[in-house]
Amino acid sequence: MNGDWLLRGRDGRLCVYLPSGDAVLCRAEPGPGGPWEAPRRIGGDQKLRPGLSVGVGADRYAHLVAWRPTGGGQSGLVHSTHFRPRLAPLDWSPVGHPDKKGARTGTPAVAVDARGRAHLFVRNADGGMSLLAQKEKGGWEPWRDLGGEGLQDEPAAVTGESGLVEAYAAADGVLLHWRQEKPGAQPVLDDRAEASVRPGTLRALATSAGHTTVFFTDAVSGDLCAWRPGGPPVALAAAAGPGPVAAVRCVIEGYDCTLLGQRSAGGRVAFAAYPTEREAAGAWWTESGPALADDAELALAVDETERVVAVTLSPSTGRLLLTRRKDEPGLALTAWQEV
């Protein structure tokens, strides 16, 4: 999965999106801290290929994008909108292919601008970045080639506090950044940094009114690094484990902090927090919960009471575990529970 697959909906309820074979399921909580609803299949009987991406806008509507088989070894992208966690998402709608037709080219990434328009970023067959953006009154703009070459499979997309859409992608020895200059404009490649990025570890987060930050694991040093365009990447700490990091902003002891989570090398969830955009302060890992399966993924969110929620999912076992921040000083968490 690529993006924030644990989301707080427009009605305040949390929802998770779960790949299951050739389908995607969703589960929602009826109320804060209560039992979760049973999984529901999204989009009817449409069969999907691996590589779900999820994005959410200021209106709290979730946008989902995935690949589907179209016959003859070819694939096409499909899109669905989920307006509220306890409602059924819309059926999957075909949105095409960055090269008009062909095989799956890479894992998509989705960001949603201030006007609720989804922007779908995906690597094309030439190894560059392609974009498909929704029109404000329905339908989609034509596919756009945003440039770049030799890109890794998974880009990261994010919406800044300004409502403008941004994207990050890694290539051999370099990290690239695209950004909209004004609402509705085509994102342009505006910065790059020397970096050796471990594939599949990009995670972007809006961190201030003027900046977004991308986190990644350095393929050479093994450090978890942060980069904001306009400066060099900064090492935060040794990565806790090999997989991607989850990130969310929250208030801890009255301070705006960035909370990071990652499955550790020992299999547990490791957390680290630091003052947002103050990487020089450093970050230190603290492990939590039981040991997880090797394929377990982690997501972080803030619920309607502004408490941090962490969820882990293991596709191989189907286990979904959840913990919430306790209503007390610091970052104490409740015991992990299966939902």
HUZI-V945640 format. One record per backbone hydrogen bond with DSSP energy under -1.0 kcal/mol. CO is the residue of the C=O (numbers start at 0). NH is the residue of the N-H. If there is no record, write none. Layout:
BEGIN
co=CO nh=NH
co=CO nh=NH
END
This chain:
BEGIN
co=1 nh=53
co=2 nh=4
co=4 nh=16
co=6 nh=14
co=8 nh=11
co=12 nh=8
co=13 nh=28
co=14 nh=6
co=15 nh=26
co=17 nh=24
co=19 nh=22
co=21 nh=47
co=22 nh=19
co=23 nh=41
co=24 nh=17
co=25 nh=39
co=26 nh=15
co=27 nh=36
co=30 nh=33
co=39 nh=25
co=51 nh=1
co=52 nh=64
co=54 nh=62
co=56 nh=59
co=60 nh=56
co=61 nh=81
co=62 nh=54
co=63 nh=79
co=64 nh=52
co=65 nh=77
co=66 nh=48
co=67 nh=75
co=70 nh=73
co=73 nh=69
co=75 nh=67
co=76 nh=94
co=77 nh=65
co=78 nh=92
co=79 nh=63
co=80 nh=89
co=81 nh=61
co=83 nh=86
co=92 nh=78
co=95 nh=76
co=96 nh=99
co=98 nh=100
co=101 nh=74
co=108 nh=120
co=110 nh=118
co=112 nh=115
co=116 nh=112
co=117 nh=133
co=118 nh=110
co=119 nh=131
co=120 nh=108
co=121 nh=129
co=123 nh=126
co=126 nh=150
co=127 nh=123
co=128 nh=145
co=129 nh=121
co=130 nh=143
co=131 nh=119
co=132 nh=140
co=134 nh=137
co=138 nh=134
co=143 nh=130
co=146 nh=128
co=155 nh=167
co=157 nh=165
co=159 nh=162
co=162 nh=113
co=163 nh=159
co=164 nh=179
co=165 nh=157
co=166 nh=177
co=167 nh=155
co=168 nh=175
co=169 nh=151
co=170 nh=173
co=172 nh=194
co=173 nh=170
co=174 nh=192
co=175 nh=168
co=176 nh=189
co=176 nh=190
co=177 nh=166
co=178 nh=187
co=181 nh=184
co=187 nh=178
co=190 nh=176
co=192 nh=174
co=195 nh=218
co=197 nh=200
co=202 nh=214
co=204 nh=212
co=210 nh=206
co=210 nh=207
co=212 nh=204
co=213 nh=226
co=214 nh=202
co=215 nh=224
co=216 nh=197
co=217 nh=221
co=221 nh=238
co=222 nh=217
co=223 nh=235
co=223 nh=236
co=224 nh=215
co=225 nh=233
co=226 nh=213
co=227 nh=230
co=233 nh=225
co=236 nh=223
co=239 nh=264
co=245 nh=260
co=247 nh=258
co=249 nh=256
co=251 nh=254
co=254 nh=251
co=255 nh=275
co=256 nh=249
co=257 nh=273
co=258 nh=247
co=259 nh=271
co=260 nh=245
co=261 nh=269
co=263 nh=266
co=266 nh=291
co=267 nh=263
co=268 nh=287
co=269 nh=261
co=270 nh=285
co=271 nh=259
co=273 nh=257
co=274 nh=277
co=277 nh=280
co=278 nh=281
co=285 nh=270
co=287 nh=268
co=292 nh=295
co=296 nh=312
co=298 nh=310
co=300 nh=308
co=302 nh=305
co=306 nh=302
co=307 nh=324
co=308 nh=300
co=309 nh=322
co=310 nh=298
co=311 nh=320
co=312 nh=296
co=313 nh=317
co=318 nh=313
co=319 nh=338
co=320 nh=311
co=321 nh=336
co=322 nh=309
co=323 nh=333
co=325 nh=327
co=331 nh=325
co=336 nh=321
END
